Each structure stands twice: as structure tokens, then as C-alpha cells.
């Protein structure tokens, strides 16, 4: 049986709550120096930038920074920090609902991604919480869409992550969402919507296709006024954009949705009309302590509090109703 290679710990600290890039050099002798390999491997990076990184001691092996002419060593690990993109700051705070030695449960605002991805790196809940709480090993137990606000859970240490991720993978977490959408008096509710959803890589919108359903959402109307409804949504599966797509397919798309029923392209700094979807609560049996847990968001959906203000671009309401800073 082949022995699994032990990955050494990073010799570089996080920067702005972001881990350094880790590369393992191929078991190959095509390159004479590390520089030659990096120029080939990082094809999107100018060779001059690779030279600068090596000259300034920015590329490290387990023993320390590499010299510009460092010889190639097959199987060795390298670390370096990538150049971070310019990001528009999200003008809302992440509230910590609960914290102990195992879990951090946060109340994420609209527009803030859960984890680094694409153009959203430091302006993410994970990076902010790592910095603010001084917890460099903090990891997500699950993910909440960038445009969705509400309860999201993180593990403090790596050894606990699999147990909490397993709760979500095995559908042992009861999740409730709140949403604001048009009210259709002819729509019979409550109901459970089932469909087969396809999400193609590189395509923003998911779509429903014929076939055996692989998604299910319980949809209830809590109250209505002025042509709007406030809904309770309970996903029984976890397909991408499931709740948004199911509401749109019923003819009552969520207010502020830039994807369903039609894809739009709001500006990166447009925080005026947040998607009216909130992860209201998570409920489960804790896999570490065995205790029953329930965490509830303090946030409110601004279109329900004041549709006129939301429609005019008044933004999201923070916990307790506060307005965005700045």
C-alpha cells in the first residue's frame, strides 16, 4: 500500500485572513531551477514577476525563502502569497451569534461571500472572521450564497470540520429561510416544489430540466400586504440556487434577484437593493457534544419593513435595523 505523503505546515503566515498558495513540484526533471518551473506553471504571470518574487524572497520552501537560482527538487512544496484583487468593501458587518472552542456561528450580511472565490477574496466572511477573531484555522462547515444573508457556521479547528460538514451532506440540519416576493392570491400554498436542477459550470443561472427530481423545497406564505408576501422556505435538498429557482418557477421570483427569472449585471458597488432572502435559522444535533442546537438570525428583510425605501435603493438592514456604514 502506497504511503500517503505528509504535507509540511506552511512557513508563511496568512495575509489578510488568506492562506498562501501551496504548490507541489512534479516528480519530473525537466526543469533545472524552480524559476524555470514557475515560469511554465504560472503561464498567466509575467516571467519578470516571477523573478521579482524570487529576488524579494517571496517564494518559500519548508526551509525558508528560495534564492533566484534555487535548483529544482522534484516533490518539494512551495508557498507564496498571490497578488490580491482590488475589491469593493461590503459596507455591512458580520455579527457573531455564537462562539466557543469548536464553533463560530455568524450572521452574514447580504453581498458578502462566505469563502474566497473568484474576485471575492478578502471581502468574505471567512477572511474577516479569521482576522477579527484571531482564528487562522477557521473553516466553513457549509456555504451561503454571497447575495443571501443570515446564519452560517464555521469550525474553529480542522479536526472538527468533517463532523459538521457531514451534518449538511447527510441532510441532518433543519434549515429555514425567509423571503420577500410578490403575492399571488391564485397560488396555492403551502406546497412542496420538486424538480430536477442542472447547474452548468461557467453559467450563472441554474435551470430545471425534465427527469427524476433531485431537489425539493417546502414553501409557505407567512403573511401578505400591499401585493407582497413574506414566505417561509424550507429546503429539503441543497442544490445551487434551489430556493430562488423554485420561487421563480412558481411565478413569484424573489425581490432583488439578479439571476431569476432574467440575468442582469449590477455594478460591484451597487448595494441598494439586496436579494430578499435570509437564512433565518439552523437546527441540528451537535455531532461533538450531542446537544440540540438552534441558531437564529437577527437580521430583517428591508423590502418587508419598507418596500418603498428598498425599491429606492435604501440597502439592507443590519441586525437591529441599523443602516450601512460609510
SVG drawing of the C-alpha trace seen along z (x, -y; Angstrom):
<svg xmlns="http://www.w3.org/2000/svg" viewBox="-57 -57 78 59">
<polyline fill="none" stroke="black" stroke-width="0.4" points="0.0,0.0 1.4,-3.4 2.2,-5.6 0.4,-9.0 2.8,-11.9 2.8,-14.2 2.3,-17.8 4.5,-20.1 2.9,-23.1 3.1,-26.4 6.2,-28.5 4.3,-31.7 1.5,-33.2 -1.9,-34.2 -2.2,-37.6 -5.5,-39.5 -7.0,-36.2 -6.0,-34.4 -3.7,-31.3 -0.7,-31.4 -0.7,-29.4 0.8,-26.0 2.4,-24.2 4.0,-20.7 6.7,-20.4 6.1,-17.4 8.2,-14.3 10.0,-15.4 13.4,-16.6 12.5,-18.8 13.5,-22.0 16.9,-23.0 15.6,-25.7 12.5,-26.5 12.3,-29.7 12.0,-27.7 9.2,-25.6 7.2,-28.6 7.5,-30.5 6.0,-27.4 3.4,-26.7 2.2,-30.3 1.7,-31.0 -0.7,-33.9 2.1,-35.6 4.8,-37.6 8.3,-36.0 9.6,-39.3 7.1,-39.0 8.4,-35.5 11.9,-37.0 10.8,-39.7 9.1,-37.3 12.3,-35.2 14.6,-38.2 12.4,-39.6 12.3,-36.3 8.5,-35.9 8.7,-32.2 9.3,-29.8 10.1,-26.1 9.8,-24.3 13.3,-25.5 12.8,-29.2 12.8,-31.6 14.3,-30.4 17.1,-32.1 16.6,-33.2 18.7,-30.3 17.4,-27.7 17.7,-24.2 14.6,-22.2 13.8,-19.5 11.0,-17.0 8.3,-16.6 9.2,-19.7 6.5,-22.0 6.5,-25.8 4.4,-28.6 3.8,-32.2 1.1,-34.8 -0.8,-35.6 -1.5,-39.2 -4.9,-40.0 -7.5,-41.7 -8.9,-45.1 -12.2,-44.6 -15.1,-46.9 -15.6,-46.8 -19.0,-45.4 -20.4,-48.1 -22.0,-45.7 -20.6,-43.9 -20.6,-40.2 -22.2,-39.6 -21.0,-36.7 -24.1,-34.9 -22.1,-32.2 -18.5,-31.3 -16.8,-28.5 -13.6,-26.4 -15.3,-24.3 -17.8,-26.5 -18.3,-30.1 -21.8,-30.9 -22.1,-34.1 -25.0,-36.3 -23.7,-37.1 -24.8,-40.3 -26.0,-40.4 -23.3,-40.9 -20.5,-39.3 -19.3,-35.9 -18.8,-33.1 -15.4,-32.0 -12.8,-33.3 -13.7,-32.6 -13.1,-34.5 -13.0,-38.2 -14.2,-38.0 -11.2,-37.1 -10.5,-39.4 -14.1,-40.7 -15.5,-37.4 -17.0,-36.2 -14.2,-33.7 -11.3,-36.2 -13.0,-38.8 -13.7,-36.4 -10.2,-34.9 -8.7,-38.5 -11.2,-39.9 -11.3,-36.8 -7.7,-35.8 -8.6,-32.3 -6.3,-31.4 -7.6,-27.8 -11.3,-28.8 -13.0,-26.9 -16.6,-26.9 -18.9,-24.0 -21.1,-24.9 -21.6,-27.8 -24.2,-30.5 -24.6,-32.4 -23.0,-35.8 -26.3,-37.5 -28.1,-35.7 -27.9,-36.9 -28.2,-35.1 -26.9,-32.2 -23.7,-30.5 -21.4,-28.1 -17.7,-27.7 -15.4,-25.3 -12.5,-26.6 -10.1,-23.7 -9.5,-21.4 -10.2,-18.2 -13.9,-19.1 -14.7,-20.3 -15.6,-16.9 -18.1,-16.2 -20.1,-19.4 -19.8,-19.2 -21.3,-15.7 -24.4,-17.2 -25.1,-19.2 -24.1,-16.5 -26.3,-14.0 -29.2,-16.5 -29.3,-16.4 -29.6,-20.2 -33.1,-21.7 -32.8,-25.0 -35.4,-27.7 -35.2,-30.7 -37.3,-33.9 -38.0,-35.6 -40.0,-38.5 -41.6,-38.1 -44.8,-39.2 -48.0,-37.8 -50.2,-35.8 -53.6,-35.1 -54.1,-32.3 -51.0,-30.4 -51.9,-27.5 -49.7,-27.4 -48.2,-25.8 -46.7,-23.3 -43.6,-21.3 -41.9,-22.0 -39.8,-19.2 -37.8,-19.4 -34.6,-18.3 -32.0,-21.1 -28.9,-21.5 -26.2,-24.0 -23.5,-24.1 -20.0,-25.3 -19.4,-28.9 -23.2,-29.5 -24.7,-31.9 -28.2,-30.6 -29.3,-27.1 -32.3,-25.6 -35.0,-23.0 -35.0,-20.1 -37.2,-17.0 -36.3,-14.0 -36.3,-12.5 -36.5,-15.3 -33.3,-15.9 -34.5,-19.0 -37.3,-19.7 -38.4,-22.9 -41.3,-23.5 -42.8,-26.9 -45.3,-28.6 -46.9,-32.1 -46.5,-33.6 -48.3,-36.9 -49.0,-39.4 -49.8,-43.0 -49.6,-45.6 -49.0,-43.0 -46.0,-41.4 -45.7,-38.2 -43.4,-37.1 -42.5,-33.5 -41.0,-30.7 -38.8,-28.4 -37.6,-25.1 -35.1,-23.4 -35.1,-19.6 -32.2,-19.3 -29.2,-21.6 -29.0,-22.3 -27.4,-25.5 -29.9,-28.4 -32.7,-25.9 -35.0,-28.3 -34.5,-31.2 -35.2,-28.9 -38.3,-27.3 -39.8,-30.6 -39.2,-32.0 -40.8,-28.8 -43.9,-29.5 -44.2,-33.0 -43.1,-34.8 -39.4,-35.5 -37.6,-36.9 -37.3,-40.7 -33.8,-41.8 -32.8,-38.6 -30.3,-39.5 -30.5,-36.0 -34.1,-34.7 -36.1,-35.0 -33.6,-37.0 -29.9,-37.6 -28.8,-41.2 -25.4,-42.6 -25.5,-45.0 -22.4,-47.1 -20.0,-45.7 -20.6,-48.7 -24.4,-48.6 -25.7,-47.6 -29.0,-49.4 -31.5,-46.5 -30.3,-43.3 -31.8,-40.0 -34.7,-39.4 -33.6,-36.0 -32.4,-35.3 -31.1,-32.2 -33.3,-32.6 -32.2,-29.5 -30.2,-26.3 -31.2,-23.5 -29.3,-20.2 -27.9,-17.8 -24.3,-18.8 -22.0,-15.9 -19.3,-16.7 -21.4,-17.5 -24.7,-15.7 -26.6,-18.8 -29.6,-20.2 -28.6,-23.4 -30.6,-26.2 -29.2,-29.4 -31.4,-32.3 -30.5,-35.4 -31.1,-38.9 -31.5,-40.4 -34.6,-41.7 -35.5,-41.9 -35.7,-45.5 -38.3,-45.2 -40.8,-43.9 -40.0,-46.6 -40.2,-49.4 -40.7,-48.3 -40.6,-51.9 -37.2,-52.5 -35.8,-49.2 -37.1,-50.0 -35.4,-53.4 -32.1,-51.7 -32.1,-52.1 -29.9,-49.0 -30.1,-46.2 -31.0,-46.4 -28.3,-45.3 -29.0,-43.4 -31.3,-45.5 -32.3,-47.6 -29.1,-49.7 -28.1,-51.2 -24.8,-50.5 -21.8,-52.5 -19.9,-54.9"/>
</svg>
